[in-house]
Amino acid sequence: KQEVTQIPAALSVPEGENLVLNCSFTDSAIYNLQWFRQDPGKGLTSLLLIQSSQREQTSGRLNASLDKSSGRSTLYIAASQPGDSATYLCAVRTRGAGSYQLTFGKGTKLSVIP
Amino acid sequence: DTEVTQTPKHLVMGMTNKKSLKCEQHMGHRAMYWYKQKAKKPPELMFVYSYEKLSINESVPSRFSPECPNSSLLNLHLHALQPEDSALYLCASSPSSQQGAWETQYFGPGTRLLVL
Protein backbone atom coordinates (compact mmCIF):
# COMPACT_ATOMS: atom_id res chain seq x y z
CA LYS A 1 0.00 0.00 0.00
CA GLN A 2 1.34 3.40 -1.00
CA GLU A 3 2.32 5.70 1.84
CA VAL A 4 3.25 9.35 1.40
CA THR A 5 5.19 11.30 4.01
CA GLN A 6 5.84 15.02 4.10
CA ILE A 7 8.54 16.65 6.17
CA PRO A 8 8.47 19.03 7.92
CA ALA A 9 4.88 19.16 9.17
CA ALA A 10 5.19 22.91 9.67
CA LEU A 11 7.68 25.53 8.57
CA SER A 12 8.01 29.22 9.39
CA VAL A 13 10.36 31.41 7.34
CA PRO A 14 10.98 35.15 6.92
CA GLU A 15 9.80 36.78 3.72
CA GLY A 16 12.25 36.56 0.83
CA GLU A 17 13.81 33.27 1.88
CA ASN A 18 14.09 30.34 -0.48
CA LEU A 19 12.71 27.10 0.91
CA VAL A 20 12.30 23.40 0.17
CA LEU A 21 9.41 21.12 1.07
CA ASN A 22 9.97 17.37 1.03
CA CYS A 23 7.75 14.47 0.03
CA SER A 24 8.60 10.77 0.07
CA PHE A 25 6.61 7.76 -1.09
CA THR A 26 7.05 4.04 -0.54
CA ASP A 27 5.97 2.56 -3.89
CA SER A 28 7.92 3.91 -6.85
CA ALA A 29 5.49 2.46 -9.41
CA ILE A 30 3.66 5.71 -9.95
CA TYR A 31 2.00 7.46 -12.87
CA ASN A 32 2.68 10.92 -11.51
CA LEU A 33 3.12 13.11 -8.47
CA GLN A 34 1.21 16.30 -7.86
CA TRP A 35 1.77 19.24 -5.52
CA PHE A 36 -1.28 21.10 -4.23
CA ARG A 37 -1.78 24.19 -2.15
CA GLN A 38 -4.64 24.46 0.35
CA ASP A 39 -5.62 27.66 2.16
CA PRO A 40 -7.44 27.24 5.49
CA GLY A 41 -10.95 25.87 5.02
CA LYS A 42 -10.60 25.98 1.22
CA GLY A 43 -10.26 23.51 -1.61
CA LEU A 44 -7.07 22.33 -3.27
CA THR A 45 -5.25 24.26 -5.96
CA SER A 46 -3.01 22.22 -8.23
CA LEU A 47 0.48 23.72 -8.42
CA LEU A 48 2.57 21.27 -10.40
CA LEU A 49 2.10 17.81 -11.90
CA ILE A 50 5.19 15.71 -12.64
CA GLN A 51 4.76 12.61 -14.77
CA SER A 52 6.81 9.55 -13.81
CA SER A 53 9.05 10.01 -16.85
CA GLN A 54 9.91 13.61 -15.89
CA ARG A 55 12.56 14.91 -13.50
CA GLU A 56 11.17 18.34 -12.76
CA GLN A 57 8.51 20.92 -13.51
CA THR A 58 8.62 24.67 -13.08
CA SER A 59 5.94 27.29 -12.71
CA GLY A 60 6.98 30.82 -11.82
CA ARG A 61 8.76 30.76 -8.46
CA LEU A 62 7.96 27.09 -7.96
CA ASN A 63 10.11 24.16 -9.00
CA ALA A 64 9.24 20.55 -8.27
CA SER A 65 11.65 17.66 -8.74
CA LEU A 66 11.02 13.95 -8.82
CA ASP A 67 13.42 11.08 -8.12
CA LYS A 68 11.16 8.11 -8.69
CA SER A 69 13.76 5.45 -7.92
CA SER A 70 14.41 6.85 -4.44
CA GLY A 71 10.76 7.73 -3.85
CA ARG A 72 11.34 11.43 -3.29
CA SER A 73 10.07 14.77 -4.51
CA THR A 74 10.89 18.29 -3.46
CA LEU A 75 9.02 21.54 -3.96
CA TYR A 76 11.32 24.54 -4.12
CA ILE A 77 9.81 27.98 -3.52
CA ALA A 78 12.01 30.92 -4.43
CA ALA A 79 11.81 34.34 -2.78
CA SER A 80 8.94 33.42 -0.52
CA GLN A 81 6.09 35.90 0.08
CA PRO A 82 3.43 36.16 2.82
CA GLY A 83 0.86 35.12 0.21
CA ASP A 84 2.62 31.76 -0.04
CA SER A 85 1.42 30.92 3.47
CA ALA A 86 -0.75 27.79 3.15
CA THR A 87 -0.62 24.03 3.57
CA TYR A 88 1.20 22.24 0.76
CA LEU A 89 0.08 18.72 -0.06
CA CYS A 90 1.91 16.13 -2.10
CA ALA A 91 -0.10 13.35 -3.79
CA VAL A 92 0.89 10.38 -5.91
CA ARG A 93 -1.09 8.30 -8.37
CA THR A 94 0.09 4.72 -8.12
CA ARG A 95 0.09 2.14 -10.91
CA GLY A 96 -2.00 -0.98 -10.63
CA ALA A 97 -5.21 -1.57 -8.71
CA GLY A 98 -6.61 1.69 -7.46
CA SER A 99 -4.82 3.80 -10.03
CA TYR A 100 -7.80 6.15 -9.97
CA GLN A 101 -6.78 7.12 -6.46
CA LEU A 102 -4.52 9.91 -5.30
CA THR A 103 -2.63 9.10 -2.11
CA PHE A 104 -1.97 12.26 -0.16
CA GLY A 105 0.64 13.17 2.38
CA LYS A 106 -0.44 15.00 5.53
CA GLY A 107 0.95 18.26 4.24
CA THR A 108 3.43 20.91 5.28
CA LYS A 109 1.97 24.05 6.80
CA LEU A 110 4.03 27.01 5.62
CA SER A 111 4.02 30.41 7.29
CA VAL A 112 5.93 33.24 5.63
CA ILE A 113 6.56 36.07 8.08
CA PRO A 114 6.57 39.64 6.66
CA ASP B 1 -13.92 27.53 -17.89
CA THR B 2 -11.44 25.55 -15.79
CA GLU B 3 -13.46 25.59 -12.62
CA VAL B 4 -15.19 23.09 -10.38
CA THR B 5 -17.98 24.72 -8.37
CA GLN B 6 -19.59 23.41 -5.21
CA THR B 7 -22.71 24.49 -3.37
CA PRO B 8 -23.44 25.27 -0.67
CA LYS B 9 -20.19 26.66 0.79
CA HIS B 10 -21.35 25.88 4.32
CA LEU B 11 -24.04 23.53 5.66
CA VAL B 12 -25.30 22.89 9.17
CA MET B 13 -27.68 19.98 9.62
CA GLY B 14 -29.21 17.89 12.34
CA MET B 15 -28.86 14.14 12.51
CA THR B 16 -32.40 13.61 11.22
CA ASN B 17 -32.14 15.99 8.27
CA LYS B 18 -31.80 15.17 4.60
CA LYS B 19 -29.61 17.48 2.54
CA SER B 20 -27.62 17.40 -0.70
CA LEU B 21 -24.26 18.71 -1.81
CA LYS B 22 -23.83 19.76 -5.41
CA CYS B 23 -20.77 19.81 -7.65
CA GLU B 24 -20.59 21.11 -11.21
CA GLN B 25 -17.93 21.32 -13.91
CA HIS B 26 -18.13 22.42 -17.53
CA MET B 27 -14.72 21.24 -18.70
CA GLY B 28 -16.10 18.13 -20.42
CA HIS B 29 -14.47 15.91 -17.81
CA ARG B 30 -15.87 12.38 -17.61
CA ALA B 31 -14.53 11.41 -14.18
CA MET B 32 -15.77 13.02 -10.99
CA TYR B 33 -14.79 12.36 -7.40
CA TRP B 34 -16.00 12.99 -3.86
CA TYR B 35 -13.43 13.36 -1.09
CA LYS B 36 -13.86 13.89 2.64
CA GLN B 37 -11.31 15.91 4.58
CA LYS B 38 -11.25 16.13 8.36
CA ALA B 39 -9.40 18.97 10.06
CA LYS B 40 -5.62 18.77 9.76
CA LYS B 41 -5.88 15.55 7.72
CA PRO B 42 -5.37 14.89 4.02
CA PRO B 43 -8.39 14.27 1.75
CA GLU B 44 -9.79 10.72 1.68
CA LEU B 45 -11.48 9.36 -1.43
CA MET B 46 -15.17 8.44 -1.06
CA PHE B 47 -16.57 7.83 -4.55
CA VAL B 48 -15.48 7.88 -8.19
CA TYR B 49 -17.84 8.29 -11.13
CA SER B 50 -16.59 7.41 -14.59
CA TYR B 51 -18.79 8.31 -17.55
CA GLU B 52 -21.72 8.91 -15.18
CA LYS B 53 -21.44 5.43 -13.66
CA LEU B 54 -20.30 4.73 -10.12
CA SER B 55 -17.01 2.93 -10.48
CA ILE B 56 -15.57 3.17 -6.99
CA ASN B 57 -17.16 3.23 -3.55
CA GLU B 58 -14.51 3.26 -0.85
CA SER B 59 -16.69 1.44 1.71
CA VAL B 60 -18.59 4.60 2.52
CA PRO B 61 -21.62 4.24 4.86
CA SER B 62 -25.00 4.21 3.13
CA ARG B 63 -26.01 7.47 4.80
CA PHE B 64 -23.93 9.03 1.98
CA SER B 65 -25.56 8.49 -1.41
CA PRO B 66 -23.88 9.82 -4.56
CA GLU B 67 -25.67 10.61 -7.79
CA CYS B 68 -24.40 11.67 -11.20
CA PRO B 69 -27.42 12.88 -13.22
CA ASN B 70 -25.32 14.02 -16.19
CA SER B 71 -21.72 14.47 -17.24
CA SER B 72 -21.44 17.94 -15.64
CA LEU B 73 -23.15 17.39 -12.34
CA LEU B 74 -22.38 15.32 -9.25
CA ASN B 75 -24.52 15.25 -6.12
CA LEU B 76 -23.95 13.80 -2.67
CA HIS B 77 -27.18 13.09 -0.79
CA LEU B 78 -26.91 13.08 2.99
CA HIS B 79 -29.30 11.40 5.40
CA ALA B 80 -29.11 10.55 9.10
CA LEU B 81 -25.55 11.76 9.44
CA GLN B 82 -23.52 11.59 12.63
CA PRO B 83 -21.52 14.40 14.27
CA GLU B 84 -18.31 12.61 13.25
CA ASP B 85 -19.30 13.16 9.60
CA SER B 86 -18.58 16.86 10.06
CA ALA B 87 -15.81 17.68 7.59
CA LEU B 88 -14.91 19.52 4.40
CA TYR B 89 -16.36 17.66 1.41
CA LEU B 90 -14.36 18.18 -1.75
CA CYS B 91 -15.40 17.44 -5.30
CA ALA B 92 -12.86 16.92 -8.08
CA SER B 93 -12.90 16.10 -11.78
CA SER B 94 -10.47 14.86 -14.40
CA PRO B 95 -10.81 14.23 -18.13
CA SER B 96 -11.21 10.50 -17.44
CA SER B 97 -10.36 8.09 -14.66
CA GLN B 98 -8.16 5.01 -14.83
CA GLN B 99 -7.52 5.41 -18.51
CA GLY B 100 -6.28 8.89 -17.83
CA ALA B 101 -3.99 8.15 -14.95
CA TRP B 102 -1.57 10.78 -16.22
CA GLU B 103 -4.12 13.54 -15.79
CA THR B 104 -4.43 16.09 -13.07
CA GLN B 105 -7.50 16.32 -10.88
CA TYR B 106 -9.18 19.68 -10.52
CA PHE B 107 -10.69 20.37 -7.11
CA GLY B 108 -13.62 22.53 -6.10
CA PRO B 109 -13.55 24.83 -3.05
CA GLY B 110 -15.44 22.35 -0.89
CA THR B 111 -18.55 22.37 1.30
CA ARG B 112 -17.91 22.77 5.01
CA LEU B 113 -20.43 20.47 6.73
CA LEU B 114 -21.33 20.58 10.41
CA VAL B 115 -23.61 17.88 11.82
CA LEU B 116 -25.23 18.72 15.14
Interface residues (C-beta under 8 A of the other chain):
Chain A: Y31 N32 Q34 F36 G41 K42 G43 L44 T45 S46 L49 Q51 L89 A91 R93 R95 S99 Y100 Q101 L102 F104 G105 K106 G107
Chain B: V4 Q6 A31 K40 K41 P42 P43 L45 V48 S50 S55 I56 L88 L90 A92 S97 Q98 A101 W102 T104 Q105 Y106 F107 G108 P109 G110 R112
